[in-house]
Each structure stands twice: as structure tokens, then as C-alpha cells.
Amino acid sequence: MEGTKRANVKIGAQVSIVLKQDQRTGNLTEGVVEKILTNSPNHPHGIKVRLESGEVGRVKQIN
């Protein structure tokens, strides 16, 4: 599922995100969504979330 639509991203969902420092490499980090930080209904680069680990990034894939 795409991570560009806010409706697809749910708190507690297992997702793969790209961290700010990994945007050039595209290295993905997996985790569970703690909070959704993007307010708009969609975002071309992915919805920004905070994982339970405290990491913040944009959703690239919903697992």
C-alpha cells in the first residue's frame, strides 16, 4: 500500500520509512507508527510519522 495517502497510514501499523539522513540513499527503517505528523490528506514524498522507537520519517511502504 502507498504511504502517500494519510487515510492509509494508521497508528499501530507496521511501516517502512525513510529517515531524513537516508533520503539520498533510500535506506528504509521499519517500525510501528506512534503518531502521524502530516496533517494534509496526502503528500507526494510520503506521510511523515513518528515510530515507537522515536524515529521520524516519511512512509514509503505499509507492511
SVG drawing of the C-alpha trace seen along z (x, -y; Angstrom):
<svg xmlns="http://www.w3.org/2000/svg" viewBox="-8 -20 31 26">
<polyline fill="none" stroke="black" stroke-width="0.4" points="0.0,0.0 1.2,-3.5 2.4,-5.8 1.4,-9.0 -2.2,-9.0 -2.9,-9.8 -6.0,-7.6 -3.8,-4.5 -1.5,-5.2 -2.9,-4.1 -1.4,-4.4 0.0,-0.9 0.6,0.1 3.9,1.7 5.6,-0.5 8.9,-1.2 10.0,-4.8 12.9,-6.8 14.7,-8.9 15.9,-12.5 19.5,-11.4 18.7,-8.4 16.8,-10.3 19.8,-10.3 20.4,-6.5 16.8,-5.5 17.7,-3.2 14.4,-2.1 13.8,-1.8 11.0,0.5 8.8,-0.2 5.4,-0.7 3.6,-4.1 3.2,-6.0 2.0,-9.4 1.1,-10.8 2.7,-14.2 1.4,-15.2 -1.9,-17.0 -2.7,-17.1 -4.7,-14.2 -1.8,-13.3 1.9,-14.2 3.9,-13.3 7.0,-12.2 5.1,-10.2 3.2,-10.9 5.6,-11.9 5.2,-9.8 7.0,-9.1 7.7,-5.5 7.5,-3.9 11.3,-4.0 11.2,-7.8 12.5,-8.0 10.8,-10.4 10.5,-9.9 8.2,-9.6 6.3,-6.4 7.4,-4.6 5.7,-1.3 2.9,0.1 3.7,3.7"/>
</svg>
